Amino acid sequence: MINPLDLSGKRILVTGASSGLGREISIILSQLGAQIKLVGRDEARLKIVYELLESENNSWKSFDLANNFEKIPFWMKQDAIDNGPWYGLVHSAGIEKTLPVRSVSERDYDELMAINTKSAFFLAKGFAQKNCYVPGGGMVFLASVAALVGQGGRTIYCASKGALAAMTRAMSVEMSKKGIRVNSVSPGQIETEMVKELKNKMLPEKYDAVVKEHLLGLGQPEDVAYAVAYLLARTGKWITGTNLVVDGGFTAK
């Protein structure tokens, strides 16, 4: 029986892997046979996720992407030399800030752009180095519906995710010459730990209004993980330069 989602033996690097979407993506990809390199800042949480992976030859690395841009390509190259070339890259690491324009500081702006967008660029640069990747593999960046819909108080967040979606399109043209596919996924509101904490701080009617904005209700982490798997596996071999919206109908209205 043919399984077009089979990723057995494929080396995939996942950032932001210690929690939320990154954790779920890592687990789902490992269930499909991929060898996962977990990357995040919290060593203890990375070790917990590592124990949840179902495939073999997985590993983890504690690394602060936001403060080591120039080092990213170096360690990705060295890892490829030591353990074999990368088949896939999933950039799930990101932060969110809800601030009106008048309250945004230069530090707020730079921090958000650094983690959400700049780190994605240098990860891609590292992935595309000679002898560092497997032709036919691909990169997937986690954008957001915020890249498509304006939201009050989230201008810099929307800007960072919009830049990520635009970067995906441009990069796909250049990377096609190397046989590398580049795509992004834009989730709507997903029930991660962060959203569950937010629910406890909101009035019930306000939270219900957020849910109703999504025609199919709020999403689950696995909904995004399955989309990422689809783009990385053979099912996505003729897809590049696209932004796959996974939002339960949020942007359909």
Secondary structure, 3 states (H helix, E strand, C coil): CCCCCCCCCCEEEEECCCCHHHHHHHHHHHHCCCEEEEEECCHHHHHHHHHHCCCCCCEEEECCHHHCHHHHHHHHHHHHHHHCCEEEEEECCCCCCCCCHHHCCHHHHHHHHHHHHHHHHHHHHHHCCCCCEEEEEEEEEECCHHHCCCCCCCHHHHHHHHHHHHHHHHHHHHHHHHCCEEEEEEECCECCHHHHHHHHHCCHHHHHHHHHCCCCCCECHHHHHHHHHHHHCHHHCCCCCCEEEECCCHHHC
